[in-house]
Amino acid sequence: MMETIYPQRGGIHEQVYLLKRELERRGIKAEIIAYSKRRAEERGKRLLWLRSLSPSFIRKIVKGDYDAIVAETAWISLPSIISSKVSSTPCILHLHSIESKQDVGLTMMGKTLVRIFEYLGKNFCDKVLVPSENDRVLLNSKKAIVFPNVIDVDAFSNYTPIDLKRPAVVFVGGMGYPPNREAAEFLIRVAKILGDKANFYLAGPSPPPVSPPVYATGYAESTIPYVMSADICVAPVKRGGGVKLKMLEYMMSGKPIIATKKAVEGIDDIVYLNAESEEEFAKRIIDVLEGRVNLDFQRNRKIVKEKHDPKVAVDKILNLISNLQ
C-alpha cells in the first residue's frame, strides 16, 4: 500500500481498510504494508513514495508469504511487481482511477511518472482492478477488470444522524483536494443566492472560511452521520477522475442528490438531479425543498448494496486470487 493517512480515514485509503476488515471477519489474514504513515494534514514530503523502492521495504513484502500482493494505486506498483516476481506470487494492481488521464492533482512530471507506473502495472501485474467501465476503456488493457469502489455500508446502521439546522444541504470531501475545494467555494456562492432558505454543511477537512448559513465541520471520524441527517446531498464537482466515494455514500443514504455529470461519472443507473451552474443548483435545491421533484432516490440504496458493499467486493477478489493460483 501507499502512504496511509490512518487513523484519519477517508478517500481511496478507506477502500483498503474496508476490504481488510471484511477479510478478517471471514477469518482470512490480510496485512497492510505501508511505506509511510504520514498524516493527512502533513505537507512538504515530496517524493516520499521513493521509500517504497528501498530493499528493506521490498524484503518485508517478500517475507510475508502472501497468496497475492495487491498494489494500492499505480505509484506503489513497482515494489509490488518486484516482490511478486521474486516470491512467485500473483500481483494485482488496484487502481481507483486512471491518474495519468486526470485533469487535476499532478504536475507534468507527476503525470509522466504515473503513466510509466500504469504501463508497468498493466504489463507486469497479473490483473488490474479499475472502478468503472469508463476507467477500463481509458486503461486499454485486456488485464483490466471492473472492481467497483466500496463504502462502509454497515456504518449506515451503526451511526446516528447528527443534529443539523434545517433544511440541511450537505457536501462531503477533503477540501485540501482542489476539485473538492472548488466545489465548496461554489456552494458558498450558491448559499448567497438562496439567502436564508437553506443551511449548507461542508463536512470534511481543510474547508474554506465560512459564515452562516454555511457551516464547516473540519475533519470528522466519519462524514456518514452528516449524510444521514441531510435533507439534500450535493456534489458540484467539475474535475477529477474515478468513481467518487461521496456519491456512493449519498446513494446509500437514500437522500435526494443534486450533482454535476462529472460527479456521477462511472456510476450506472444512479438516480439524481443534474445541475451544473450555481443558478441551477439553487433552483434544484428549492425544487426539492418545495416538493416539486418526483424521483425515487431510495433506488440508489439497492445499487450500492449490490455493487459497492465490501462483502460483494471481497467475494470478487477472493475468486480472482483463486483463479490466479
C-alpha positions in Angstrom: 0.0 0.0 0.0 1.0 3.6 -0.5 1.4 6.0 2.4 -1.5 5.8 4.8 -3.5 8.6 6.5 -4.6 6.3 9.3 -6.1 7.0 11.8 -7.6 9.8 9.7 -9.6 7.6 7.5 -11.1 8.6 4.2 -10.6 8.8 0.4 -9.1 6.0 -1.5 -7.3 4.7 1.6 -10.7 3.8 3.1 -11.0 1.1 0.4 -8.0 -0.7 1.9 -9.4 -0.8 5.4 -12.9 -1.9 4.5 -11.6 -4.8 2.4 -9.1 -5.8 5.1 -11.9 -5.7 7.7 -14.2 -7.9 5.7 -11.4 -10.4 5.0 -10.6 -10.6 8.7 -14.3 -11.1 9.5 -14.1 -14.2 7.4 -11.0 -15.4 9.2 -8.7 -14.6 6.3 -5.4 -13.0 7.2 -4.7 -9.7 5.4 -2.0 -7.1 6.1 -1.4 -3.5 5.1 2.2 -2.8 4.4 2.7 1.0 4.2 5.9 2.7 3.4 4.9 5.8 5.2 2.4 6.7 8.0 2.1 10.4 7.1 -1.0 12.1 8.5 -3.4 13.8 6.1 -2.5 17.3 7.1 1.2 16.9 6.8 2.9 18.7 3.9 6.4 19.1 2.5 7.2 15.4 1.9 7.5 15.3 -1.9 9.0 12.2 -3.4 8.1 10.3 -0.2 7.0 7.4 -2.4 10.7 6.7 -3.2 10.8 5.0 0.2 8.8 2.1 -1.3 11.8 1.3 -3.5 14.1 0.6 -0.5 15.4 -3.0 -0.4 14.1 -3.3 3.2 10.5 -2.4 2.2 10.6 -4.9 -0.7 12.1 -7.6 1.5 9.3 -7.1 4.0 6.7 -7.9 1.4 8.6 -10.9 0.0 8.9 -12.4 3.6 5.2 -12.1 4.1 4.4 -15.3 2.3 1.1 -14.0 0.8 -1.4 -15.6 -1.6 -1.4 -12.4 -3.5 0.2 -8.9 -3.5 -2.1 -6.0 -4.2 -0.5 -2.7 -5.3 -2.7 0.1 -4.0 -2.6 2.7 -6.8 -0.1 2.9 -9.6 2.5 4.7 -7.5 3.2 1.6 -5.5 3.2 -0.9 -8.4 7.0 -1.2 -8.9 7.8 -2.7 -5.5 4.8 -4.9 -5.7 5.8 -6.1 -9.2 9.4 -6.8 -8.0 8.2 -8.6 -4.9 5.8 -10.7 -6.8 8.5 -11.8 -9.3 10.9 -12.6 -6.5 8.4 -14.6 -4.5 6.4 -16.0 -7.5 3.2 -14.5 -6.0 0.3 -13.2 -8.1 0.4 -9.4 -8.4 -2.8 -7.3 -8.6 -2.8 -3.6 -9.3 -5.8 -1.8 -7.7 -6.4 1.5 -9.4 -9.0 3.9 -8.0 -8.8 6.0 -11.2 -6.5 6.3 -14.2 -4.4 9.1 -12.7 -2.5 9.8 -15.9 -5.8 10.9 -17.6 -7.0 13.1 -14.7 -7.1 16.9 -15.1 -6.0 17.7 -11.6 -3.5 16.9 -8.9 -0.4 16.1 -10.8 2.4 18.2 -12.3 3.7 17.3 -15.8 6.5 15.3 -14.2 3.9 13.5 -11.9 1.8 12.6 -14.9 4.8 11.2 -16.7 5.8 9.1 -13.7 2.3 7.7 -13.1 1.9 7.0 -16.8 5.0 4.9 -16.6 3.8 3.1 -13.4 0.4 2.4 -15.0 2.2 1.0 -18.0 4.3 -1.3 -15.8 1.3 -2.3 -13.8 -0.8 -3.3 -16.7 2.0 -5.2 -18.4 3.6 -6.9 -15.4 0.8 -7.4 -12.9 -1.5 -10.4 -13.4 -4.7 -8.3 -13.2 -5.6 -4.7 -12.9 -8.7 -3.6 -11.0 -10.5 -0.4 -12.1 -13.6 1.2 -10.5 -15.8 1.6 -13.7 -16.2 0.7 -17.3 -15.0 4.3 -18.1 -11.7 3.6 -16.4 -11.4 0.2 -18.1 -11.7 1.8 -21.5 -9.1 4.5 -20.5 -6.6 2.0 -19.4 -6.9 0.0 -22.6 -5.7 -3.3 -21.2 -7.0 -6.9 -21.5 -6.0 -7.4 -17.9 -8.4 -4.8 -16.6 -11.4 -5.9 -14.5 -14.1 -3.6 -13.3 -13.9 -3.7 -9.5 -16.4 -1.2 -8.1 -15.3 1.1 -5.2 -16.8 0.2 -1.8 -18.1 2.2 1.1 -18.8 1.3 4.7 -22.4 0.1 4.2 -22.6 -1.2 7.8 -22.0 2.3 9.1 -25.4 3.4 8.0 -26.9 1.0 10.6 -24.3 1.8 13.3 -24.2 5.6 13.2 -26.8 8.1 14.5 -27.7 11.1 12.3 -26.2 14.4 13.7 -28.3 17.4 14.6 -28.3 20.0 11.9 -30.1 23.2 11.2 -33.0 22.7 8.8 -33.2 22.5 5.9 -29.7 21.0 5.6 -27.7 20.7 2.4 -24.6 18.6 2.8 -21.4 18.3 0.8 -18.6 15.9 2.0 -15.0 15.6 1.0 -11.4 16.5 1.8 -11.2 20.2 0.8 -7.5 20.2 0.5 -8.1 18.4 -2.8 -8.6 21.1 -5.4 -11.8 19.8 -7.0 -13.5 19.5 -3.6 -12.2 22.9 -2.6 -13.6 24.4 -5.8 -16.9 22.6 -5.1 -17.0 24.0 -1.5 -16.4 27.6 -2.8 -19.1 27.0 -5.4 -21.6 26.1 -2.7 -20.7 29.2 -0.7 -21.8 31.2 -3.8 -25.0 29.1 -4.1 -25.8 29.8 -0.4 -25.6 33.6 -1.2 -28.2 33.1 -3.9 -30.5 31.3 -1.6 -30.1 33.5 1.5 -31.9 32.0 4.5 -33.8 29.4 2.5 -31.2 26.6 3.3 -28.3 25.8 5.6 -25.1 24.3 4.0 -22.7 22.0 5.7 -19.2 21.3 4.4 -18.2 18.0 6.0 -14.5 17.2 5.8 -11.0 18.5 6.5 -9.4 21.8 5.2 -12.6 23.8 4.4 -12.5 27.4 3.2 -13.6 30.2 5.5 -17.4 30.2 6.1 -20.1 32.0 7.9 -23.8 31.2 8.4 -25.8 29.8 6.7 -22.7 27.9 5.6 -21.1 25.7 8.3 -17.8 23.7 8.2 -17.2 20.6 10.3 -13.5 20.2 9.7 -12.1 16.7 10.0 -14.7 14.2 11.2 -14.1 10.5 12.1 -17.0 9.8 9.7 -19.0 12.0 7.4 -21.8 9.5 7.3 -23.8 11.0 10.2 -23.9 14.2 8.2 -25.0 12.4 5.1 -27.7 10.6 7.1 -29.0 13.8 8.5 -29.0 15.8 5.2 -32.2 16.9 3.5 -30.3 17.2 0.3 -26.8 15.9 -0.7 -24.9 17.9 -3.3 -21.8 17.4 -5.4 -20.9 20.4 -7.7 -17.6 18.6 -8.7 -16.2 19.8 -12.0 -12.8 17.9 -12.2 -11.1 14.7 -11.1 -11.3 11.1 -12.0 -12.6 7.7 -10.9 -15.8 7.0 -9.0 -16.5 9.5 -6.3 -16.9 7.8 -2.9 -19.1 10.7 -1.7 -21.6 9.8 -4.4 -21.8 6.2 -3.1 -22.4 7.5 0.5 -25.1 9.8 -0.8 -26.7 6.9 -2.6 -26.7 4.7 0.4 -28.5 7.3 2.5 -31.4 7.3 0.1 -31.5 11.2 0.3 -32.1 13.5 -2.7 -28.9 14.1 -4.7 -28.1 17.1 -6.8 -24.8 16.7 -8.8 -22.9 17.6 -11.9 -22.4 15.0 -14.6 -18.7 14.8 -13.6 -19.6 13.9 -10.1 -21.7 10.8 -11.1 -19.2 9.7 -13.8 -18.8 5.9 -13.8 -21.9 5.1 -11.7 -24.5 3.2 -13.7 -28.2 3.9 -13.1 -27.8 6.5 -10.3 -31.0 8.4 -9.5 -30.1 12.1 -9.2 -30.9 15.6 -10.3 -28.4 17.2 -12.6 -27.2 20.8 -12.2 -24.1 22.5 -13.5 -24.3 26.2 -12.8 -24.8 28.0 -9.4 -28.2 29.1 -10.5 -29.2 25.5 -11.5 -28.1 24.2 -8.1 -30.1 26.9 -6.3 -33.2 26.1 -8.4 -32.8 22.4 -7.9 -32.5 22.8 -4.1 -35.7 24.9 -4.0 -37.5 22.3 -6.2 -36.6 19.5 -3.8 -37.5 21.5 -0.7 -40.8 22.6 -2.1 -41.7 19.0 -3.2 -41.6 19.5 -6.9 -39.3 16.5 -7.5 -40.7 13.1 -8.1 -37.7 10.7 -8.2 -37.3 7.5 -6.2 -33.9 8.2 -4.6 -34.3 5.1 -2.4 -33.5 3.0 -5.5 -29.9 4.1 -5.1 -29.6 2.1 -1.9 -30.2 -1.1 -3.9 -27.4 -0.3 -6.3 -24.9 0.3 -3.5 -25.8 -2.9 -1.7 -25.5 -4.9 -4.9 -22.3 -3.4 -6.3 -20.4 -1.3 -3.6 -20.7 -3.4 -0.4 -17.3 -4.7 0.9 -18.9 -8.2 1.2 -19.5 -8.2 -2.6 -16.0 -6.9 -3.3 -14.3 -9.5 -1.2 -16.2 -12.3 -2.8 -14.9 -11.0 -6.2 -11.3 -10.5 -5.1 -11.1 -14.0 -3.5 -12.5 -15.6 -6.6 -9.9 -13.6 -8.7 -7.0 -14.7 -6.4 -8.2 -18.3 -6.5 -8.1 -18.3 -10.3 -4.6 -16.8 -10.4 -3.0 -19.5 -8.3 
